[in-house]
């Protein structure tokens, strides 16, 4: 007898030819071994180089785990809310890892231990990353187990194998972030509920609800799975007309999801209303949901790149094997589906519509990054697995009776496909996030088209700076400072929006996605990028991280130092630090951010003011030129005549009209004093 959901041909063994294998025909033991193999494959692929570097958002996730653990320990359960994500599934396992690490270290005070560990997150990041690694590795095995009666044994095996080895999904499975975990929970909920198309087992509705609840607990996109389950129930009703069962199933899944959400989040036990209000408030005020976010797309910077972003960005993350499989499954829908079980066809169509659904919902917010559409990746790999199995069937049928066919068993071909995809992932270690589809030009082309860079390579810049002979005295300004500081043995200063912090540093670290978006602003970016870097990290011959020497600006201008339409005074430096004597000269350099053109008849003049009188002669450097797209260094010699009185002077920077030799206006410097002897 064939099992539920099988095709029309009986299977002889799991190593038979493609024509003799039917959906759902393996024994429980065989399927369990396949699932265990997928789990081990996923786990082993995610463990190497796990603690080598940190990425952009991981600091807050690890700090959230520390807060979560201390809240559980102290009984202040409301404090288990740490972010609007809410990130609870990832955080539970992080907290358990923290706890076991605490026990292994034998420290008496948990609070002290957590604070000490959070002081250098780079030392524990590898341990914390075990949380998403475990969740996604188990989830991949679950995807196979739930998909096998729906798609077929081989299709489910290859689809899950492609997911286990997908570089993009694997990369996000290896960092403390909720995107991959949410994607896997959503797919598990999808598949569990779709199993009801074959067999009206309420346990599957409960399982779908549990997985939906876990998705909701992991990251904000999770709740969109609930309307999708309702859509699956509508399809089920249209198929079998048993609307009472489907109404019961969707209610059961919804209630289970809600209970899962409440039971696993301790903050909801003691302060449910306050927690949900805080989550809603922070989503819009901290997460800026619904607001624009400068995104690099197709070589342009945009606050909302539009609906094309997600299909294009995700296409850049696919592998050639996945692309072939996707193309094949579309052909299968057109030419080959008539010989297949109707449930399989329904699921393939549902997976395609699910991708469109995820893209559509993700597109609502103008803030766009490829990881926000991570939920489509499990669907893509299942579709690709189905398409590739159909292609293999055609190939083996074509080769039937030939000598080469004897050595091309289906398990061997599936194994080869998974091995090839594994090699694709492994060859991008340790920076797996830098994988981009070679069919679209790979990493090099991606840097010109889509946002690139998660922080990988910044630790190399930190290592170079730490190797400088005077590293402890150096002052460094860096993009993503929270992420880089744990690696630096130098002093640090701010990475300012107007460039003041960068100008005060000895070195400045710039990053590739900063370069793409010209952050913090074009004037600051151009000022440094037009220099020769002191150190550079390249990946596949593409510059990725730059360390530039900075001028070490001595004095930062405070207050609103702007002359509208001309410039903002950021600060200045003396070559010979005052005090200086009357009758001598000192070289001064002003650092200004241009706010417009400087007309030919205007210039900046520097004087010293004492008791209302202006003293000194300003002789500008011949090389001082005005640029509207870069910070301007305006230098010159300030000469004090011999009859200047000694005492405390105030620095005056005036905008002059040279046609009439008159002051137009001046920067409102109040605290810029100079001592003259």
C-alpha positions as CSV (number, residue, x, y, z in Angstrom):
1,X,0.0,0.0,0.0
2,X,1.1,3.5,-0.8
3,X,1.3,6.0,2.1
4,X,-0.7,9.2,2.2
5,X,0.4,11.7,-0.4
6,X,2.4,9.2,-2.5
7,X,2.6,9.1,-6.3
8,X,1.4,6.3,-8.4
9,X,4.5,4.2,-8.4
10,X,5.8,2.0,-5.5
11,X,9.3,2.6,-4.2
12,X,11.7,-0.3,-3.9
13,X,14.4,1.4,-1.9
14,X,15.7,4.8,-1.1
15,X,18.6,4.3,-3.5
16,X,16.5,3.3,-6.5
17,X,16.2,5.2,-9.8
18,X,14.2,8.4,-9.9
19,X,11.2,6.7,-11.6
20,X,10.6,4.3,-8.7
21,X,10.7,6.7,-5.8
22,X,7.3,8.1,-4.6
23,X,6.5,10.9,-2.2
24,X,6.4,9.9,1.4
25,X,7.6,6.3,0.7
26,X,10.6,6.1,3.0
27,X,10.4,4.4,6.4
28,X,10.5,6.5,9.5
29,X,14.0,5.3,10.2
30,X,15.3,6.2,6.8
31,X,13.6,9.7,6.9
32,X,15.0,10.2,10.4
33,X,18.5,9.4,9.3
34,X,18.1,11.8,6.4
35,X,16.9,14.5,8.7
36,X,19.8,13.9,11.1
37,X,22.2,14.1,8.2
38,X,20.8,17.4,7.2
39,X,21.0,18.7,10.7
40,X,24.7,17.7,11.0
41,X,25.5,19.2,7.5
42,X,23.9,22.5,8.5
43,X,25.6,22.4,11.9
44,X,29.1,21.6,10.6
45,X,28.8,24.2,7.9
46,X,27.9,26.9,10.4
47,X,30.6,26.3,13.1
48,X,33.9,27.2,11.5
49,X,35.3,30.7,12.2
50,X,32.2,31.4,14.3
51,X,33.9,33.9,16.6
52,X,36.3,35.5,14.1
53,X,34.6,38.9,13.8
54,X,31.4,40.7,14.8
55,X,28.7,42.2,12.6
56,X,26.7,45.4,12.9
57,X,23.7,44.6,15.1
58,X,25.1,41.8,17.2
59,X,26.2,44.1,20.1
60,X,22.6,44.9,21.0
61,X,21.5,41.3,20.7
62,X,24.2,40.0,23.0
63,X,23.5,42.8,25.5
64,X,19.8,41.9,25.3
65,X,20.6,38.3,26.2
66,X,22.6,39.6,29.3
67,X,19.6,41.7,30.3
68,X,17.2,38.8,29.8
69,X,19.2,36.5,31.9
70,X,19.6,39.0,34.8
71,X,15.9,39.7,34.6
72,X,15.1,36.0,35.0
73,X,17.6,35.7,37.8
74,X,16.3,38.8,39.7
75,X,12.7,38.1,39.2
76,X,12.1,41.4,37.4
77,X,10.4,39.7,34.5
78,X,9.3,42.9,32.9
79,X,12.9,43.5,32.0
80,X,12.9,40.5,29.7
81,X,11.7,43.0,27.2
82,X,14.9,44.4,25.7
83,X,13.9,45.3,22.1
84,X,10.9,45.6,19.9
85,X,12.1,42.7,17.7
86,X,11.4,41.1,20.3
87,X,14.2,38.4,19.7
88,X,13.0,36.1,22.5
89,X,13.7,32.8,20.8
90,X,17.3,33.7,20.0
91,X,17.7,35.3,23.5
92,X,16.4,32.2,25.4
93,X,19.2,30.1,24.0
94,X,21.7,32.9,24.4
95,X,20.7,33.2,28.0
96,X,21.1,29.4,28.5
97,X,24.6,29.5,26.9
98,X,25.4,32.5,29.2
99,X,24.2,30.5,32.2
100,X,26.2,27.4,31.4
101,X,29.3,29.5,30.7
102,X,28.8,31.2,34.1
103,X,28.6,27.8,35.8
104,X,31.7,26.5,34.0
105,X,33.6,29.6,35.2
106,X,32.7,29.1,38.8
107,X,32.0,32.8,39.5
108,X,29.9,33.5,42.5
109,X,28.0,36.5,41.3
110,X,25.9,36.2,38.1
111,X,25.4,39.9,37.7
112,X,29.1,40.6,38.0
113,X,29.9,37.8,35.5
114,X,27.4,39.1,32.9
115,X,28.7,42.7,33.2
116,X,32.3,41.5,32.8
117,X,31.4,39.4,29.7
118,X,29.5,42.3,28.1
119,X,32.6,44.5,28.5
120,X,34.2,42.5,25.7
121,X,31.6,41.0,23.6
122,X,34.2,40.0,20.9
123,X,35.5,37.3,23.3
124,X,32.1,35.6,23.7
125,X,30.5,36.3,20.3
126,X,31.3,32.8,19.1
127,X,29.4,31.2,22.0
128,X,26.4,33.5,21.5
129,X,26.2,32.6,17.8
130,X,25.5,29.0,18.8
131,X,21.9,30.2,19.4
132,X,21.0,30.9,15.8
133,X,23.2,28.0,14.6
134,X,21.2,25.5,16.7
135,X,17.8,27.0,15.8
136,X,18.4,27.0,12.0
137,X,20.1,23.6,11.9
138,X,17.2,22.0,13.7
139,X,14.8,24.0,11.6
140,X,16.3,22.7,8.3
141,X,15.8,19.1,9.4
142,X,12.2,20.1,10.3
143,X,11.7,21.6,6.8
144,X,12.7,18.3,5.3
145,X,10.5,16.3,7.6
146,X,7.4,18.4,6.9
147,X,7.9,18.8,3.2
148,X,8.5,15.2,2.3
149,X,4.9,14.1,2.2
150,X,4.0,17.2,0.2
151,X,6.8,17.4,-2.4
152,X,8.3,13.9,-2.3
153,X,11.3,12.4,-0.5
154,X,14.0,13.5,-2.9
155,X,12.5,16.9,-3.6
156,X,12.3,17.6,0.1
157,X,15.8,16.2,0.7
158,X,17.4,18.3,-2.0
159,X,15.4,21.4,-1.1
160,X,16.4,21.2,2.5
161,X,20.0,20.4,1.5
162,X,20.1,23.5,-0.7
163,X,18.8,25.5,2.3
164,X,21.4,24.0,4.6
165,X,24.2,25.1,2.3
166,X,22.8,28.3,0.9
167,X,25.5,30.9,1.5
168,X,23.1,33.8,2.2
169,X,21.0,31.8,4.6
170,X,24.0,30.1,6.2
171,X,25.7,33.5,6.7
172,X,22.7,34.9,8.6
173,X,22.4,31.6,10.5
174,X,25.9,32.2,11.9
175,X,25.3,35.7,13.4
176,X,23.2,36.8,16.4
177,X,20.3,38.1,14.5
178,X,16.7,37.0,14.1
179,X,16.2,37.1,10.3
180,X,17.2,33.5,9.5
181,X,15.4,32.1,12.6
182,X,12.2,33.9,11.7
183,X,12.4,32.6,8.1
184,X,12.8,29.0,9.3
185,X,9.9,29.2,11.8
186,X,7.7,30.8,9.2
187,X,8.4,28.0,6.8
188,X,7.8,25.3,9.4
189,X,4.4,26.9,10.2
190,X,3.6,27.1,6.5
191,X,4.5,23.4,5.8
192,X,2.8,22.1,9.0
193,X,-0.5,23.8,8.1
194,X,-0.2,22.7,4.4
195,X,0.1,19.1,5.6
196,X,-3.6,19.5,6.5
197,X,-4.4,19.4,2.8
198,X,-3.4,15.7,2.9
199,X,-4.6,14.6,6.3
200,X,-6.9,16.5,8.7
201,X,-4.7,16.0,11.8
202,X,-5.3,18.7,14.3
203,X,-1.8,18.1,15.7
204,X,-0.4,19.8,12.5
205,X,-2.6,22.8,13.2
206,X,-1.1,22.9,16.7
207,X,2.4,22.5,15.3
208,X,1.8,25.3,12.8
209,X,0.6,27.5,15.7
210,X,3.7,26.8,17.8
211,X,6.0,27.6,14.9
212,X,4.0,30.8,14.1
213,X,4.3,31.9,17.7
214,X,8.1,31.3,17.7
215,X,8.3,33.3,14.5
216,X,6.5,36.2,16.1
217,X,8.8,36.0,19.1
218,X,11.9,36.1,17.0
219,X,11.5,39.2,14.8
220,X,8.8,41.5,13.6
221,X,8.2,40.0,10.1
222,X,7.0,36.8,11.9
223,X,3.4,37.9,12.4
224,X,2.8,38.0,8.7
225,X,2.7,34.2,8.7
226,X,-0.8,34.2,10.4
227,X,-2.6,35.8,7.5
228,X,-0.8,33.4,5.2
229,X,-2.0,30.4,7.2
230,X,-5.5,31.8,6.8
231,X,-4.9,31.8,3.0
232,X,-3.8,28.1,3.2
233,X,-7.1,27.4,5.0
234,X,-9.1,29.0,2.2
235,X,-7.3,26.8,-0.3
236,X,-8.1,23.8,1.8
237,X,-11.7,24.8,2.0
238,X,-11.9,25.2,-1.8
239,X,-10.3,21.7,-2.3
240,X,-12.4,19.6,0.1
241,X,-15.4,21.9,1.0
242,X,-15.0,21.1,4.7
243,X,-15.2,24.6,5.9
244,X,-15.9,23.7,9.5
245,X,-12.6,21.8,9.8
246,X,-10.6,24.6,8.3
247,X,-12.3,27.2,10.6
248,X,-11.4,25.0,13.5
249,X,-7.8,24.5,12.2
250,X,-7.1,28.2,11.7
251,X,-8.6,29.0,15.1
252,X,-6.5,26.3,16.8
253,X,-3.4,27.5,15.0
254,X,-4.1,31.1,16.0
255,X,-4.8,30.3,19.7
256,X,-1.7,28.1,19.9
257,X,0.4,30.9,18.4
258,X,-0.9,33.3,20.9
259,X,-0.3,30.9,23.8
260,X,3.3,30.3,22.6
261,X,3.9,34.0,22.3
262,X,2.7,34.6,25.9
263,X,4.2,31.5,27.6
264,X,7.8,32.0,26.2
265,X,8.0,35.7,27.0
266,X,8.2,36.3,30.7
267,X,7.5,40.1,30.3
268,X,4.0,39.2,29.2
269,X,3.3,37.3,32.4
270,X,3.7,40.4,34.6
271,X,3.2,43.4,32.4
272,X,1.4,42.4,29.2
273,X,-0.2,45.7,28.3
274,X,2.9,47.8,29.1
275,X,5.2,45.4,27.2
276,X,3.1,45.5,24.0
277,X,2.7,49.3,24.3
278,X,6.5,49.6,24.6
279,X,7.0,47.2,21.7
280,X,4.7,49.3,19.5
281,X,6.2,52.6,20.6
282,X,9.8,51.4,20.0
283,X,9.0,49.9,16.6
284,X,8.3,53.4,15.3
285,X,10.5,55.5,17.4
286,X,13.6,53.3,17.7
287,X,13.2,51.0,14.8
288,X,11.9,53.8,12.5
289,X,9.4,51.4,10.9
290,X,7.7,53.2,8.1
291,X,10.5,55.8,7.7
292,X,13.0,56.0,5.0
293,X,16.5,54.8,5.4
294,X,19.3,55.7,3.0
295,X,19.8,52.7,0.8
296,X,22.2,52.1,-2.0
297,X,20.5,50.6,-5.1
298,X,21.5,50.4,-8.7
299,X,24.3,52.9,-8.1
300,X,22.1,55.5,-6.5
301,X,21.3,56.5,-2.9
302,X,17.6,56.5,-2.1
303,X,15.3,56.6,0.9
304,X,13.0,54.2,-0.8
305,X,14.4,52.2,-3.7
306,X,10.9,50.8,-4.6
307,X,9.4,47.4,-5.3
308,X,12.3,46.3,-7.5
309,X,14.7,46.2,-4.6
310,X,13.8,42.9,-3.0
311,X,13.6,40.7,-6.2
312,X,16.9,42.2,-7.4
313,X,18.7,42.0,-4.1
314,X,17.6,38.4,-3.4
315,X,18.6,37.4,-6.9
316,X,22.1,38.6,-6.1
317,X,22.1,36.2,-3.1
318,X,21.2,33.1,-5.0
319,X,23.5,30.4,-6.2
320,X,23.7,29.2,-9.9
321,X,22.3,25.8,-8.8
322,X,19.3,27.5,-7.1
323,X,18.7,29.6,-10.2
324,X,18.7,26.5,-12.4
325,X,16.3,24.8,-10.0
326,X,13.9,27.8,-10.0
327,X,13.9,27.9,-13.8
328,X,13.3,24.2,-13.9
329,X,10.3,24.2,-11.5
330,X,8.6,26.9,-13.6
331,X,9.0,24.6,-16.7
332,X,7.8,21.7,-14.6
333,X,4.6,23.7,-13.7
334,X,4.1,24.2,-17.4
335,X,5.0,20.8,-18.8
336,X,5.5,18.2,-16.1
337,X,3.0,18.7,-13.3
338,X,0.2,16.6,-14.9
339,X,2.0,13.4,-13.9
340,X,2.4,14.5,-10.3
341,X,0.2,14.5,-7.2
342,X,-2.1,17.5,-7.0
343,X,-0.9,18.4,-3.5
344,X,2.6,18.8,-4.8
345,X,1.4,21.1,-7.5
346,X,-0.7,23.1,-5.0
347,X,2.3,23.4,-2.7
348,X,4.7,24.6,-5.5
349,X,2.2,27.2,-6.5
350,X,1.7,28.2,-2.9
351,X,5.5,28.6,-2.4
352,X,5.7,30.9,-5.4
353,X,2.7,33.0,-4.1
354,X,4.3,33.0,-0.7
355,X,7.5,34.6,-2.1
356,X,5.4,37.3,-3.7
357,X,3.5,37.8,-0.5
358,X,6.7,38.2,1.5
359,X,8.1,40.6,-1.1
360,X,4.9,42.7,-1.0
361,X,4.8,43.0,2.7
362,X,8.5,43.8,3.0
363,X,8.1,46.4,0.3
364,X,5.5,48.4,2.4
365,X,8.3,49.9,4.5
366,X,10.7,52.3,2.7
367,X,13.5,50.9,4.9
368,X,14.9,48.1,2.8
369,X,17.7,45.5,3.2
370,X,18.0,42.1,1.6
371,X,17.8,40.3,5.0
372,X,14.3,41.7,5.5
373,X,13.1,39.3,2.8
374,X,15.0,36.3,4.3
375,X,11.7,34.4,4.6
376,X,11.7,33.8,0.8
377,X,14.9,31.8,1.0
378,X,13.4,28.5,2.4
379,X,10.7,28.7,-0.3
380,X,13.2,29.3,-3.0
381,X,15.4,26.3,-2.0
382,X,12.3,24.0,-1.8
383,X,11.2,25.1,-5.3
384,X,14.8,24.7,-6.6
385,X,15.0,21.2,-5.1
386,X,11.8,20.3,-6.8
387,X,12.9,21.7,-10.2
388,X,16.3,20.0,-10.0
389,X,14.8,16.6,-9.2
390,X,12.6,16.9,-12.3
391,X,15.7,17.8,-14.4
392,X,17.5,14.8,-13.0
393,X,14.6,12.6,-13.9
394,X,14.7,13.9,-17.4
395,X,18.4,13.3,-17.6
396,X,18.3,9.8,-16.2
397,X,15.4,8.9,-18.6
398,X,17.4,10.2,-21.5
399,X,20.5,8.2,-20.5
400,X,18.5,5.0,-19.7
401,X,20.1,2.0,-21.1
402,X,23.5,3.7,-21.6
403,X,26.6,2.7,-19.8
404,X,26.9,6.0,-18.0
405,X,23.5,5.6,-16.4
406,X,24.7,2.8,-14.2
407,X,26.9,5.2,-12.3
408,X,24.4,8.0,-12.0
409,X,22.2,7.0,-9.1
410,X,19.8,9.6,-7.7
411,X,21.4,9.8,-4.3
412,X,24.8,10.3,-5.9
413,X,23.5,13.1,-8.1
414,X,21.8,14.8,-5.1
415,X,24.9,14.4,-3.0
416,X,27.0,16.0,-5.8
417,X,24.7,19.0,-6.0
418,X,24.8,19.5,-2.2
419,X,28.6,19.1,-2.2
420,X,28.9,21.7,-5.0
421,X,26.8,24.2,-3.1
422,X,28.7,23.4,0.1
423,X,32.0,24.2,-1.7
424,X,30.5,27.5,-2.9
425,X,29.8,28.4,0.7
426,X,33.1,27.2,2.1
427,X,35.2,29.1,-0.4
428,X,33.7,32.3,1.0
429,X,34.8,31.6,4.6
430,X,35.2,33.4,6.9
431,X,33.3,36.2,5.3
432,X,30.3,34.2,4.1
433,X,28.2,37.4,4.0
434,X,30.3,38.5,1.0
435,X,28.8,35.8,-1.3
436,X,26.9,37.2,-4.3
437,X,25.6,35.4,-7.3
438,X,28.3,35.0,-9.9
439,X,25.7,34.9,-12.7
440,X,25.0,38.6,-11.9
441,X,28.7,39.5,-11.6
442,X,29.4,38.3,-8.0
443,X,30.8,40.5,-5.3
444,X,32.4,43.0,-7.6
445,X,29.2,43.8,-9.4
446,X,27.2,43.7,-6.1
447,X,29.3,46.6,-4.7
448,X,28.0,48.7,-7.6
449,X,24.3,47.7,-7.4
450,X,23.2,46.7,-3.9
451,X,24.1,47.4,-0.2
452,X,27.2,45.5,0.7
453,X,29.0,44.9,4.0
454,X,28.1,43.8,7.5
455,X,31.3,44.7,9.4
456,X,33.5,41.9,8.1
457,X,37.1,43.1,7.6
458,X,36.8,45.9,10.3
459,X,38.7,43.6,12.7
460,X,41.6,43.6,10.3
461,X,41.7,47.4,10.3
462,X,41.7,47.3,14.1
463,X,44.6,44.8,14.1
464,X,46.7,47.0,11.8
465,X,46.1,50.0,14.1
466,X,46.9,47.9,17.2
467,X,50.3,47.1,15.6
468,X,51.3,50.8,15.4
469,X,54.2,51.5,17.7
470,X,52.3,54.2,19.6
471,X,48.9,52.5,19.4
472,X,47.8,53.3,23.0
473,X,48.3,57.0,22.3
474,X,46.5,57.0,18.9
475,X,43.0,58.4,18.6
476,X,40.7,56.6,16.1
477,X,37.4,57.5,14.7
478,X,35.5,54.6,13.2
479,X,32.2,53.8,11.5
480,X,30.3,51.2,13.5
481,X,32.3,52.2,16.6
482,X,30.4,49.9,19.0
483,X,31.4,46.9,16.9
484,X,35.0,47.9,16.3
485,X,35.9,49.2,19.8
486,X,36.3,45.8,21.4
487,X,39.1,45.0,18.9
488,X,40.9,48.3,19.3
489,X,43.8,48.9,21.7
490,X,43.7,52.6,20.9
491,X,41.7,55.6,22.1
492,X,38.6,56.4,20.2
493,X,36.6,59.5,19.4
494,X,33.2,60.0,17.8
495,X,32.3,59.5,14.2
496,X,30.4,62.8,13.8
497,X,27.8,63.6,11.3
498,X,29.6,66.9,10.5
499,X,33.1,65.4,10.6
500,X,34.5,67.0,13.8
501,X,35.2,63.7,15.5
502,X,37.0,62.4,12.4
503,X,39.1,65.6,12.1
504,X,40.2,65.3,15.7
505,X,41.5,61.7,15.3
506,X,44.8,60.4,14.2
507,X,43.2,57.8,12.0
508,X,39.7,57.2,10.5
509,X,38.2,53.9,9.5
510,X,35.8,53.9,6.6
511,X,33.7,51.0,5.4
512,X,32.3,49.8,2.1
513,X,28.6,50.4,2.7
514,X,29.6,53.8,4.1
515,X,31.4,54.4,0.8
516,X,28.3,53.4,-1.1
517,X,26.1,55.9,0.7
518,X,28.9,58.5,1.2
519,X,28.3,58.6,5.0
520,X,28.3,60.6,7.1
521,X,28.0,63.2,4.3
522,X,29.7,63.7,0.9
523,X,32.0,66.5,2.2
524,X,33.5,64.4,5.0
525,X,33.6,61.3,2.8
526,X,35.3,63.1,-0.1
527,X,37.8,64.8,2.2
528,X,39.2,61.5,3.4
529,X,38.6,59.3,0.3
530,X,40.7,61.6,-1.9
531,X,43.7,60.8,0.3
532,X,45.9,57.7,0.0
533,X,44.8,55.2,2.7
534,X,47.4,54.2,5.3
535,X,45.9,50.7,5.2
536,X,43.3,48.9,3.1
537,X,41.4,45.6,3.3
538,X,40.4,44.2,-0.1
539,X,38.1,41.3,-0.9
540,X,38.3,39.7,-4.4
541,X,40.4,42.7,-5.5
542,X,37.7,45.2,-4.4
543,X,38.6,47.7,-1.6
544,X,36.4,47.0,1.4
545,X,37.8,48.8,4.5
546,X,40.0,51.9,4.4
547,X,42.2,53.4,7.2
548,X,43.0,57.1,6.5
549,X,45.3,59.4,8.3
550,X,43.5,62.2,10.0
551,X,44.8,65.8,10.8
552,X,44.3,65.6,14.5
553,X,42.5,68.9,14.7
554,X,43.4,70.5,18.0
555,X,40.3,72.6,18.8
556,X,36.7,71.8,18.0
557,X,34.4,74.7,17.4
558,X,31.4,74.7,19.7
559,X,27.9,76.0,19.2
560,X,26.3,77.0,15.9
561,X,29.4,78.1,13.9
562,X,27.7,78.7,10.5
563,X,27.6,81.4,8.0
564,X,24.6,80.6,5.9
565,X,25.3,79.8,2.3
566,X,29.1,79.8,2.9
567,X,30.5,77.4,5.5
568,X,30.3,75.8,8.9
569,X,33.5,76.2,11.0
570,X,34.3,72.8,12.4
571,X,37.5,73.7,14.3
572,X,41.2,74.7,13.8
573,X,44.8,73.8,14.6
574,X,47.9,75.8,15.3
575,X,51.2,74.6,14.0
576,X,53.0,76.4,16.8
577,X,50.7,76.1,19.7
578,X,50.1,79.5,21.5
579,X,51.1,81.3,23.6
580,X,53.3,83.1,21.1
581,X,55.2,86.4,21.4
582,X,54.4,89.7,19.8
583,X,56.3,90.4,16.6
584,X,56.1,86.7,15.6
585,X,53.9,84.6,13.4
586,X,52.0,81.4,13.9
587,X,50.4,79.1,11.2
588,X,46.7,78.4,11.6
589,X,44.5,76.0,9.7
590,X,40.7,76.3,9.7
591,X,38.6,73.3,9.0
592,X,35.3,74.2,7.3
593,X,32.4,72.3,5.8
594,X,31.2,74.2,2.8
595,X,27.5,75.3,2.6
596,X,27.8,76.9,-0.8
597,X,30.1,78.6,-3.3
598,X,32.6,81.2,-2.1
599,X,32.4,84.1,-4.6
600,X,35.7,85.4,-6.1
601,X,35.3,88.7,-4.2
602,X,35.0,87.0,-0.8
603,X,37.6,85.4,1.4
604,X,38.2,84.5,5.1
605,X,40.4,86.7,7.2
606,X,41.7,85.9,10.7
607,X,42.5,88.4,13.4
608,X,43.0,88.5,17.2
609,X,40.7,90.8,19.2
610,X,41.7,92.5,22.4
611,X,39.4,95.0,24.1
612,X,37.5,95.7,20.9
613,X,40.5,96.2,18.7
614,X,41.6,93.8,16.0
615,X,45.3,92.9,15.7
616,X,47.4,90.9,13.3
617,X,47.9,90.4,9.6
618,X,46.6,87.3,7.9
619,X,48.6,85.9,5.0
620,X,46.6,83.0,3.4
621,X,48.4,79.9,2.0
622,X,48.7,79.9,-1.7
623,X,47.3,76.4,-1.8
624,X,44.0,77.2,0.0
625,X,41.2,76.5,-2.4
626,X,37.5,76.4,-2.0
627,X,35.6,73.1,-2.7
628,X,31.9,72.7,-2.3
629,X,32.1,68.9,-2.2
630,X,34.8,68.4,0.5
631,X,35.9,69.7,3.9
632,X,38.1,72.7,3.2
633,X,41.4,73.3,5.0
634,X,41.9,77.1,5.0
635,X,45.4,77.8,6.2
636,X,47.7,80.8,6.5
637,X,50.1,82.8,8.7
638,X,48.9,85.1,11.4
639,X,51.5,87.8,12.1
640,X,51.3,89.9,15.3
641,X,53.0,93.3,15.0
642,X,55.6,94.3,17.6
643,X,53.3,96.9,19.1
644,X,50.6,94.4,19.9
645,X,49.7,94.4,23.6
646,X,50.3,91.2,25.6
647,X,47.4,89.4,27.2
648,X,44.4,87.3,26.3
649,X,43.0,87.7,22.8
650,X,39.9,86.2,21.1
651,X,40.3,84.5,17.7
652,X,38.1,86.2,15.1
653,X,37.3,84.6,11.7
654,X,35.7,87.1,9.4
655,X,34.1,86.7,5.9
656,X,35.5,89.7,3.9
657,X,34.3,91.4,0.7
658,X,37.6,92.1,-1.1
659,X,36.0,94.6,-3.5
660,X,35.3,97.0,-0.7
661,X,37.7,95.6,1.9
662,X,34.9,95.3,4.4
663,X,33.6,92.6,6.8
664,X,30.5,90.8,5.7
665,X,30.0,88.7,8.8
666,X,31.9,86.5,11.1
667,X,31.7,83.2,12.9
668,X,30.2,83.6,16.4
669,X,33.3,82.3,18.2
670,X,33.1,83.1,21.9
671,X,35.6,80.7,23.6
672,X,38.4,80.8,21.1
673,X,41.1,82.5,23.2
674,X,44.9,83.0,22.5
675,X,47.5,84.0,25.0
676,X,50.1,86.5,23.7
677,X,53.3,87.3,25.6
